[in-house]
């Protein structure tokens, strides 16, 4: 690998940005393509698929053979609220390959006894997210039902372009939430990205069922990144 390409790739990985090393197997030349870079033709389509799936492999394009070595940050799930839904969601997310962190300043809820082996922050989201900023490979689920805790995190998730943003609450509750987020400076387009009520509509009733619905929606959002905008453009 070209030393400059390696240096660039390592920098992208440290910053939790997706990149693909594209190697022309005919002449050995390689280059780095970042997510969002425009690449035309069949090669561009193959690169788009690789970004979405995270799979590496060889492709035929423009009469040449290329190897696409995909490097995607591991998606993670940040949950605002140490509630019963979070207790059920934590082990499910771990099994599915989504490292989970929980943020809740209410120390009576955010305890190691209730959340063993979970990255737990008994602090306000403002403080945690300053140290550990959100990014586009992060999903955020706000489930405290408390605007003082949820709203800042939701606005931060929208600004960071998190691949998934969900919030617990009825449509009536969400309408009031939307008004507050507008007052915080969020745009109507950003607010429209929030999944509320949170989770796939599977008729979930118990906290465990809601956790299943949330995780399924997170996985779907991750695997369909970018498809919605293409459908709209078509």
BALOKE-20998 format. One line per 5 residues: number of its first residue (from 1); their letters; for each residue x negated, z, y of N, C-alpha, C, CB. Coordinates in steps of 0.1 Angstrom, whole numbers, plus 5000, padded with zeros to 4 digits. Each point is the difference from the previous one (the first is absolute). Glycine has a CB too. Layout:
BEGIN
NUM	a	X Z Y X Z Y X Z Y X Z Y | ...
END
This chain:
BEGIN
1	xxxxx	4992 5000 4988 5008 5000 5012 4991 5000 5012 5018 5012 4988 | 4987 4980 5022 4993 5000 5013 4999 5014 5006 5007 4976 5004 | 4981 5029 5001 4999 5014 5005 5010 5002 5012 4976 5000 4993 | 5026 4990 5015 5009 5002 5012 5015 5001 4994 4985 4987 5015 | 5018 5005 4975 5014 5001 4995 5002 5014 4993 5000 4976 4996
6	xxxxx	4989 5029 4998 5001 5014 4994 5002 5010 5010 4986 4993 4981 | 5007 5006 5030 5001 5010 5011 5014 5000 5006 4975 4997 5005 | 5030 4991 4997 5013 4998 5006 5011 5006 4990 4992 4979 5013 | 5006 5018 4975 5010 5005 4990 5000 5015 4999 4997 4979 4987 | 4992 5027 5013 4999 5015 5000 5006 5006 5012 4979 4998 4986
11	xxxxx	5019 4995 5026 5006 5006 5012 5015 4999 4999 4980 4993 5013 | 5026 4996 4982 5014 4999 4999 5005 5011 4990 4999 4975 5005 | 4994 5027 4984 5005 5010 4991 5000 5014 5006 4991 4986 4981 | 4998 5017 5026 5000 5014 5006 5011 5002 5010 4975 5000 4998 | 5029 4989 5009 5011 5001 5010 5014 4999 4993 4984 4990 5017
16	xxxxx	5017 5009 4970 5012 4998 4993 5008 4988 5005 5001 5025 4997 | 4991 4964 5004 5006 4987 5003 4997 4991 4988 4997 5003 5025 | 5013 4989 4971 4999 4991 4989 4992 4988 5003 5022 5007 4992 | 4970 4988 4998 4991 4988 5002 4998 4994 4986 4989 5010 5021 | 5009 4977 4980 4997 4992 4987 4987 4993 5002 5025 4998 4995
21	xxxxx	4966 5003 4995 4988 4993 5000 5003 4986 4993 4985 5021 5000 | 5014 4968 5007 5004 4987 4994 4986 4993 4997 5022 4999 5013 | 4976 4998 4975 4988 4993 4995 5003 4987 4995 4989 5022 4995 | 5004 4968 5011 5002 4986 4994 4990 4999 4988 5005 4990 5024 | 5001 5009 4964 4992 5000 4988 4992 4987 4998 5017 5014 4990
26	xxxxx	4986 4976 5019 4992 4988 4999 4986 5001 5007 5022 4988 5000 | 4978 5018 5012 4987 5001 5007 4996 5015 5002 5005 4978 5011 | 5003 5031 4984 4996 5014 5001 5002 5007 5014 4984 4995 4983 | 5021 4997 5027 5002 5006 5013 5012 5009 5000 4990 4980 5010 | 5009 5031 4997 5011 5009 5001 5003 5004 5015 4994 5009 4977
31	xxxxx	5018 4996 5025 5004 5005 5013 5011 5010 4998 4995 4978 5010 | 5006 5030 5001 5010 5011 5000 5013 4995 5007 4981 5018 4999 | 5030 4984 4995 5013 4998 5006 5007 5013 5002 5002 4976 4990 | 5002 5027 5022 5007 5013 5003 5015 4997 4999 4981 5008 5014 | 5027 5002 4983 5014 4998 4999 5005 4997 5014 5002 5017 4981
36	xxxxx	5006 4972 5020 5005 4995 5012 4992 4988 5005 5007 5023 5006 | 4981 4974 4989 4993 4988 5004 5008 4988 4995 4978 5012 4999 | 5021 4977 5008 5008 4988 4997 4991 4991 4991 5014 5002 5021 | 4990 4995 4967 4993 4991 4991 5010 4990 4996 4983 5017 4992 | 5014 4970 5010 5010 4989 4997 5000 4996 4986 4997 4992 5023
41	xxxxx	5014 5001 4973 5000 4993 4987 5002 5009 4988 4986 4983 5010 | 5011 5011 4978 5002 5008 4988 4991 5012 4999 5006 4978 4989 | 4982 5021 5017 4991 5012 5000 5007 5011 5008 4979 4985 4998 | 5026 5012 5013 5007 5010 5008 5012 5007 4993 4993 4987 5020 | 5014 5005 4972 5012 5005 4993 4994 5009 4989 5014 4980 5005
46	xxxxx	4975 5016 4988 4995 5009 4990 4994 5013 5006 4994 4979 4986 | 5000 5020 5025 4995 5012 5007 5012 5010 5004 4980 4987 5008 | 5031 5007 4996 5011 5008 5004 5006 5008 4987 5006 4984 5019 | 4994 5009 4970 5005 5006 4988 4990 5011 4995 5011 4978 4993 | 4976 5020 5009 4990 5010 4996 5002 5012 5009 4984 4982 4992
51	xxxxx	5018 5016 5021 5002 5012 5009 5012 5008 4995 4990 4988 5019 | 5021 5005 4977 5012 5007 4996 4999 5007 4987 5013 4984 5013 | 4980 5010 4978 4999 5006 4986 4987 5009 4998 5012 4980 4992 | 4978 5017 5016 4987 5007 4998 4992 4995 4988 5011 5020 5010 | 4994 4970 4984 4993 4994 4988 4989 4990 5004 5021 5004 4987
56	xxxxx	4967 4997 5006 4989 4991 5002 5001 4989 4990 4986 5018 5010 | 5008 4971 4992 5000 4989 4990 4996 4987 5007 5017 5012 4987 | 4981 4978 5004 4996 4986 5005 5013 4992 5002 4978 5002 4987 | 5021 4989 5023 5011 4991 5004 4994 4986 5002 5013 5019 5010 | 4996 4971 4988 4996 4987 5003 5007 4996 5013 4997 4994 4975
61	xxxxx	4996 5000 5034 5006 4996 5013 4991 4990 5007 5010 5023 5003 | 4996 4967 5002 4993 4989 5007 4989 4994 4992 5005 5012 5021 | 4998 4987 4966 4990 4994 4991 4988 5008 4997 5008 4979 5009 | 4992 5034 4994 4989 5009 4997 5005 5012 4993 4987 4991 5021 | 5004 5017 4974 5003 5012 4993 4994 5012 5008 5001 4988 4977
66	xxxxx	5008 5021 5026 4996 5012 5008 5002 5013 4992 5005 4988 5022 | 4987 5022 4980 5003 5013 4994 5004 5009 5012 4984 4997 4980 | 5028 5009 5019 5005 5010 5010 4998 5014 4995 5016 4983 5008 | 4975 5024 4998 4998 5014 4997 5007 5009 5010 4977 4994 4990 | 5035 5011 5006 5008 5007 5009 4996 5015 5001 5019 4984 4995
71	xxxxx	4981 5021 5018 4997 5014 5002 5011 5005 5009 4975 4997 4998 | 5034 5011 4996 5011 5006 5007 4999 5015 5000 5015 4980 4994 | 4988 5026 5018 5000 5015 5000 5011 5005 4990 4991 5000 5024 | 5006 5011 4970 5011 5006 4992 5011 5005 5009 4983 5007 4982 | 5029 4988 5015 5012 5005 5008 5002 5015 4998 5011 4977 4998
76	xxxxx	4993 5029 5012 5002 5015 5000 5014 5003 5006 4975 5005 5001 | 5030 5007 4995 5013 5004 5005 4999 5013 5007 5011 4988 4981 | 4993 5012 5032 5000 5013 5007 5015 5004 5002 4978 4994 5012 | 5024 5018 4984 5014 5006 5000 5001 5010 5011 5004 4995 4975 | 5005 5004 5034 5002 5010 5010 5012 5009 4995 4991 4985 5019
81	xxxxx	5005 5027 4976 5010 5009 4995 4997 5005 4986 5016 4989 5014 | 4982 5024 4985 4997 5007 4987 5014 5005 4994 4976 5007 5008 | 5032 4983 4988 5013 5003 4996 5002 4997 4985 5009 4995 5023 | 5003 5007 4971 5002 4997 4986 4997 4986 4996 5017 5018 5000 | 4987 4972 5009 4997 4986 4997 4985 4998 4999 5021 4993 5013
86	xxxxx	4972 5014 4995 4985 4998 5000 4994 5006 4987 5000 5001 5025 | 5006 5010 4970 4995 5006 4988 5002 4990 4988 5006 5023 5009 | 5005 4970 4991 5002 4990 4989 4992 4987 5002 5023 5009 4997 | 4975 4988 5016 4993 4987 5003 4985 5001 4997 5017 4996 5018 | 4977 5016 4984 4986 5001 4999 4994 4995 4987 5001 5019 5016
91	xxxxx	5004 4987 4972 4995 4995 4987 5003 4985 4997 5002 5024 4992 | 5010 4972 5013 5004 4986 4998 4990 4990 5007 5024 5007 4997 | 4973 4996 5015 4991 4992 5008 4986 5000 4994 5013 5005 5021 | 4983 5006 4974 4986 5001 4994 5000 4991 4988 4997 5023 5008 | 5013 4977 4983 5000 4991 4989 5001 4986 5004 5012 5018 4987
96	xxxxx	4995 4978 5023 5001 4986 5005 4987 4995 5007 5025 5004 5002 | 4966 5005 5001 4988 4996 5006 5000 5001 5015 4996 4986 4981 | 5013 5022 5025 5001 5002 5014 4996 5014 5004 5018 4982 5002 | 4969 5021 5001 4996 5013 5004 5010 5005 5011 4976 4996 4994 | 5028 5017 5005 5010 5005 5009 4995 5012 5007 5018 4992 4985
101	xxxxx	4985 5009 5028 4998 5012 5008 5013 5005 5006 4976 4992 5005 | 5025 5020 4997 5012 5006 5006 4996 5008 5013 5011 5002 4977 | 4996 4996 5034 4998 5006 5012 5013 5008 5004 4983 4982 5008 | 5016 5031 4995 5011 5008 5004 4995 5013 5006 5015 4990 4982 | 4988 5012 5031 4995 5012 5007 5007 5013 4995 4994 4986 5020
106	xxxxx	5016 5012 4972 5008 5012 4996 4993 5006 4988 5022 4991 5008 | 4970 5020 4995 4991 5006 4989 5008 5006 4989 4983 5004 5018 | 5030 4999 4984 5008 5005 4989 5003 4989 4989 5010 5017 5016 | 4990 4971 4989 5002 4989 4991 4987 4993 4994 5022 4996 5013 | 4969 5003 4996 4987 4993 4997 4990 5010 4993 5004 4983 5019
111	xxxxx	4999 5020 4969 4991 5009 4993 4995 4994 4987 5013 5019 5009 | 4974 4985 4987 4994 4994 4988 5009 5004 4987 4978 5002 5011 | 5029 5009 4990 5008 5003 4988 5011 4990 4998 4995 5024 5004 | 5011 4971 5007 5010 4990 4998 4995 4986 4998 5014 5014 5015 | 4973 4984 4989 4994 4986 4999 4986 5001 4995 5014 4992 5019
116	xxxxx	4985 5012 4968 4987 5000 4994 4994 4986 4999 5007 5021 4987 | 4980 4979 5015 4992 4988 4999 5005 4989 5009 4996 5006 4977 | 5009 4998 5035 5004 4990 5010 4993 5003 5013 5023 4998 4989 | 4972 4991 5017 4994 5002 5014 5011 5004 5009 4982 4982 4995 | 5016 5031 5010 5011 5006 5008 4995 5004 5013 5011 5008 4979
121	xxxxx	4996 4989 5032 4996 5004 5013 5011 5008 5007 4986 4979 5002 | 5012 5034 4999 5010 5009 5006 4998 5000 5015 5002 5014 4979 | 4999 4974 5027 4997 4998 5014 5011 4990 5006 4975 5005 4997 | 5025 4994 5016 5008 4990 5007 4994 4986 4997 5007 5017 5018 | 5002 4973 4980 4995 4987 4998 4991 4995 5011 5021 4995 4988
126	xxxxx	4981 5009 5025 4992 4996 5011 4985 5003 4997 5019 5003 5016 | 4979 5009 4979 4986 5005 4998 4994 4993 4988 5006 5022 5009 | 5001 4976 4980 4995 4994 4988 4997 4985 5002 5012 5017 4986 | 4997 4976 5021 4999 4986 5002 4989 4996 5010 5024 4998 4993 | 4972 5012 5015 4989 4997 5009 4987 5000 4992 5012 5011 5019
131	xxxxx	4987 4997 4971 4988 5001 4991 5000 4988 4990 4999 5025 5004 | 5013 4972 4991 5001 4991 4989 5011 4989 5004 4993 5018 4983 | 5003 4973 5025 5010 4990 5005 5006 4992 4989 4987 4999 5021 | 5025 4997 4982 5008 4991 4990 4994 4986 5002 5021 5015 5001 | 4982 4977 4989 4996 4986 5001 5010 4991 4992 4976 5007 5002
136	xxxxx	5021 4980 4998 5009 4991 4994 5001 5001 4985 4996 4985 5019 | 4995 5022 4974 5001 5003 4986 5005 5013 4997 4981 4985 4997 | 5027 5021 5012 5006 5013 4998 5015 4999 5001 4980 5011 5010 | 5027 4996 4981 5014 5001 5001 5003 5014 5005 5004 4984 4981 | 5007 5017 5028 5004 5013 5005 5014 5002 4997 4983 4999 5018
141	xxxxx	5020 5013 4977 5014 5004 4997 5002 5013 5007 5001 4988 4978 | 5009 5012 5032 5003 5012 5007 5013 5006 4994 4989 4991 5021 | 5010 5021 4974 5011 5006 4993 5004 5015 5004 4993 4985 4981 | 5002 5019 5031 5003 5014 5004 5014 5001 5006 4976 5004 5004 | 5029 4985 5001 5013 5000 5007 4999 5008 5013 5012 4999 4978
146	xxxxx	4976 5003 5027 4997 5008 5012 4993 4991 5010 4999 5022 4988 | 5008 4974 5023 4994 4990 5010 4986 5005 5005 5023 4993 5006 | 4976 5021 4996 4988 5005 5005 4988 4997 4991 5013 5018 5012 | 4989 4980 4976 4989 4997 4990 5000 4986 4997 5002 5023 4990 | 5009 4970 5008 5000 4986 4995 4997 4990 5011 5017 5007 4983
151	xxxxx	4988 4995 5029 5000 4989 5010 4986 4996 5003 5021 5009 5009 | 4970 5000 4994 4986 4996 5003 4994 4992 4989 4997 5020 5014 | 5005 4984 4974 4994 4993 4988 5006 4986 4999 4996 5022 4989 | 5017 4977 5013 5006 4987 4999 4995 4990 5010 5020 5011 4991 | 4978 4994 5022 4995 4992 5010 4985 4996 4997 5016 5011 5017
156	xxxxx	4977 4998 4978 4986 4997 4996 4999 4990 4989 4993 5023 5007 | 5016 4978 4984 5001 4990 4989 5003 4986 5004 5006 5019 4985 | 5004 4980 5025 5003 4987 5005 4989 4994 5008 5024 5008 5001 | 4969 5000 5007 4989 4995 5008 4988 4996 4991 5007 5015 5019 | 4991 4991 4970 4989 4997 4991 5004 4989 4990 4992 5023 5001
161	xxxxx	5020 4972 5000 5005 4989 4992 4999 5004 4985 4993 4983 5017 | 5011 5029 4980 5001 5004 4986 5008 4990 4992 4997 5024 5006 | 4999 4973 4981 5008 4990 4993 5014 5005 4996 4978 4991 4991 | 5024 5022 5010 5013 5006 4997 5002 5012 5009 4999 4992 4976 | 5013 5008 5030 5004 5012 5008 5015 5003 4996 4984 4994 5019
166	xxxxx	5018 5018 4976 5013 5004 4996 5004 5014 5005 4998 4986 4979 | 5015 5016 5023 5004 5013 5006 5013 5005 4993 4988 4994 5022 | 5013 5018 4975 5011 5006 4994 5011 5002 5011 4986 5012 4982 | 5027 4986 5013 5011 5002 5010 5010 4989 4999 4985 5012 5015 | 5027 4991 4989 5011 4991 5000 4998 4989 5011 5016 5018 4991
171	xxxxx	4993 4972 5009 4999 4990 5011 5003 5006 5014 5007 4983 4983 | 5002 5027 5017 5003 5007 5013 4988 5007 5004 5024 5002 4994 | 4969 5005 4997 4988 5007 5004 4989 4991 5004 5006 5018 4984 | 4993 4970 5010 4990 4991 5003 5003 4993 5014 4996 4996 4976 | 5016 5003 5028 5003 4994 5013 4995 5009 5011 5021 4989 4990
176	xxxxx	4981 5024 5008 4994 5010 5010 4985 5000 4999 5020 5014 4998 | 4974 4984 4990 4986 4999 4999 4995 4988 5008 5001 5012 4977 | 5006 4977 5021 4995 4988 5007 5000 5002 5015 5010 4986 4982 | 5000 5021 5024 5000 5002 5014 4987 5009 5004 5026 4999 5000 | 4971 5010 4992 4988 5009 5003 4987 4992 4999 5012 5020 4992
181	xxxxx	4987 4971 4998 4988 4992 4999 4999 4990 5011 5001 5003 4975 | 5010 4991 5030 5000 4992 5012 4994 5007 5012 5020 4987 4991 | 4985 5026 5010 4995 5008 5011 4985 5003 4999 5023 5010 5002 | 4972 4990 4986 4985 5002 4997 4992 4988 5002 5006 5018 4984 | 5001 4970 5019 4993 4988 5002 5000 4990 4989 4986 5013 5014
186	xxxxx	5021 4990 4975 5001 4990 4989 5009 4989 5004 4996 5018 4983 | 5002 4970 5012 5008 4988 5003 5011 5000 4990 4981 4987 5010 | 5030 5005 4993 5011 4998 4991 4995 4993 4987 5016 4999 5020 | 4975 4992 4982 4994 4993 4988 4993 5009 4991 4998 4979 5014 | 4994 5031 4992 4993 5010 4991 5010 5008 4993 4981 5000 5016
191	xxxxx	5029 5005 4991 5010 5009 4994 5008 4994 4989 5002 5012 5022 | 5000 4975 4979 5007 4992 4989 4992 5000 4987 5010 4986 5018 | 4977 5017 4983 4992 5001 4988 5002 5012 4991 4983 4987 5012 | 5023 5023 4994 5002 5013 4993 5011 4999 4990 4993 5013 5020 | 5004 4991 4968 5010 5001 4989 5008 5013 5001 4985 4985 4985
196	xxxxx	5027 5014 5020 5008 5011 5002 5015 4996 4998 4983 5011 5016 | 5024 4996 4975 4995 5011 4991 4989 4996 4991 5023 5009 5000 | 4968 5000 4997 4988 4997 4992 5003 4997 4986 4987 5015 5015 | 5005 4976 4979 5001 4997 4986 5009 4989 4996 4995 5023 4996 | 5003 4971 4993 5008 4989 4995 5014 5006 4997 4981 4988 4990
201	xxxxx	5029 5004 5012 5014 5004 4998 5004 5000 4985 5006 4991 5023 | 4990 5020 4970 5003 5000 4986 5010 5012 4997 4977 4991 4995 | 5030 5013 5016 5009 5011 4998 4994 5014 4997 5016 4983 4991 | 4971 5018 5013 4993 5013 4998 5007 5012 5006 4979 4987 4999 | 5021 5024 4994 5007 5012 5005 4991 5012 5000 5021 4991 4992
206	xxxxx	4971 5011 4997 4992 5012 4999 4986 4997 5007 5011 5007 4979 | 4981 5003 5025 4987 4998 5006 4991 4991 4991 5002 5022 5011 | 4999 4980 4976 4991 4991 4991 5005 4986 5000 4996 5020 4986 | 5017 4978 5015 5005 4986 5000 4996 4993 5014 5019 5007 4984 | 4982 5001 5026 4996 4995 5013 4985 4996 5000 5019 5014 5012
211	xxxxx	4973 4995 4982 4986 4997 4999 4997 4987 4993 4996 5024 5000 | 5012 4973 4989 4999 4988 4993 5003 4988 5009 5006 5011 4978 | 5005 4990 5029 5004 4989 5010 4990 4998 5010 5024 5006 4996 | 4970 5005 5010 4989 4998 5010 4988 4993 4994 5009 5021 5012 | 4986 4984 4977 4988 4994 4994 5002 4985 4997 4994 5022 4991
216	xxxxx	5018 4975 5004 5003 4986 4997 5000 4991 5012 5014 5008 4981 | 4991 4998 5030 5000 4992 5013 4986 4999 5005 5023 5008 5005 | 4969 5002 4994 4986 4999 5004 4993 4989 4992 5000 5025 5006 | 5001 4975 4981 4993 4990 4992 5005 4986 5004 4998 5016 4981 | 5015 4982 5021 5005 4987 5003 4995 4996 5014 5021 5004 4987
221	xxxxx	4978 5005 5022 4995 4997 5014 4985 4995 4999 5016 5017 5010 | 4976 4990 4981 4986 4997 4999 4998 4986 4994 4995 5024 4998 | 5013 4973 4991 4998 4988 4993 5006 4988 5007 5000 5013 4979 | 5009 4989 5031 5006 4989 5007 4995 4999 5014 5020 5003 4986 | 4968 5003 5017 4994 4999 5014 4999 4986 5004 4988 5021 4996
226	xxxxx	5018 4976 5016 4999 4987 5006 5010 4990 4996 4976 5004 5001 | 5031 4998 4988 5010 4991 4995 5012 4999 5009 4993 5005 4977 | 5011 5006 5029 5012 5000 5009 4997 4991 5012 5006 5023 4993 | 4982 4977 5013 4998 4992 5012 4999 4985 4996 4988 5019 5010 | 5008 4978 4978 5000 4986 4996 5014 4995 4998 4977 5004 4989
231	xxxx	5031 5005 5005 5014 4996 4997 5007 4997 5014 5001 5014 4978 | 4996 4995 5032 5007 4999 5013 4995 4987 5006 5001 5025 5003 | 4986 4971 4996 4995 4988 5006 5006 4988 4994 4979 5012 5005 | 5024 4989 4982 5006 4988 4993 5014 4998 5005 4986 5004 4980
END
